[in-house]
Amino acid sequence: MPDPSPSRTTPFSRPVRLFFALWPDFDTVRALTQWCQQAHGACGGRIMRADTLHLTLAFLGETAPALVQPLVDETRRRRIEPGQVILSRLGAFPRPRIVWAGPADDGDNPDEGAGRLASEHRQLWDWVAALHPARPETRFRPHVTLLRDADTRLLPPAPAQPIAWRFDRYVLVASAQDGRSRYQILAETLA
């Protein structure tokens, strides 16, 4: 698992893929790992490593090196209201063959936190827009990727025990793809 404490920003000489995410604590990772195993039994595919499990709030994509430090500095000045998201369902993105865990849609159960995360997503993009040329996704669906290259037609029901994930910060993460995903936490919001 990557060190959840922010690192000193290393200077990047080439564009770097960045995203903002909720980063799970140990108990949440353990519960998500069990969900990965159960979904894998039905769908096959590639189980996500424990150190890569996260809930993306905003994907910035390729970012110019000159923008990294301003994003780090601003992230460290930000606060997020503590909250909770309840992961109660499994879903799939058939085209990329991804199985994910997430909260019920707002209309199904507003207490699970999807609306709260959508609000955080909007607020995050409001301040990022002044620093970064990327634009938000057209539809935000809070989720944690559990499996890749899975047979999404065989999606099982969610495990009976939902995962209650308490959060009080989000992180700015650099992602490197060199045969396997590697993440480096660059900054986190204040608690």
Rosetta blueprint (number, residue, H / E / L):
1 M L
2 P L
3 D L
4 P L
5 S L
6 P L
7 S L
8 R L
9 T L
10 T L
11 P L
12 F L
13 S L
14 R L
15 P L
16 V E
17 R E
18 L E
19 F E
20 F E
21 A E
22 L E
23 W L
24 P L
25 D L
26 F H
27 D H
28 T H
29 V H
30 R H
31 A H
32 L H
33 T H
34 Q H
35 W H
36 C H
37 Q H
38 Q H
39 A H
40 H H
41 G H
42 A H
43 C H
44 G L
45 G L
46 R E
47 I E
48 M L
49 R L
50 A H
51 D H
52 T H
53 L L
54 H L
55 L E
56 T E
57 L E
58 A E
59 F E
60 L E
61 G E
62 E E
63 T E
64 A L
65 P H
66 A H
67 L H
68 V H
69 Q H
70 P H
71 L H
72 V H
73 D H
74 E H
75 T H
76 R H
77 R H
78 R L
79 R E
80 I L
81 E L
82 P L
83 G E
84 Q E
85 V E
86 I E
87 L E
88 S L
89 R E
90 L E
91 G E
92 A E
93 F E
94 P L
95 R L
96 P L
97 R L
98 I E
99 V E
100 W E
101 A E
102 G E
103 P L
104 A L
105 D L
106 D L
107 G L
108 D L
109 N L
110 P H
111 D H
112 E H
113 G L
114 A H
115 G H
116 R H
117 L H
118 A H
119 S H
120 E H
121 H H
122 R H
123 Q H
124 L H
125 W H
126 D H
127 W H
128 V H
129 A L
130 A L
131 L L
132 H L
133 P L
134 A L
135 R L
136 P L
137 E L
138 T L
139 R L
140 F L
141 R L
142 P L
143 H L
144 V E
145 T E
146 L E
147 L E
148 R E
149 D L
150 A L
151 D L
152 T H
153 R H
154 L H
155 L L
156 P L
157 P L
158 A L
159 P L
160 A L
161 Q L
162 P L
163 I E
164 A E
165 W E
166 R E
167 F E
168 D L
169 R L
170 Y L
171 V E
172 L E
173 V E
174 A E
175 S E
176 A E
177 Q E
178 D L
179 G L
180 R L
181 S E
182 R E
183 Y E
184 Q E
185 I E
186 L E
187 A E
188 E E
189 T L
190 L E
191 A L
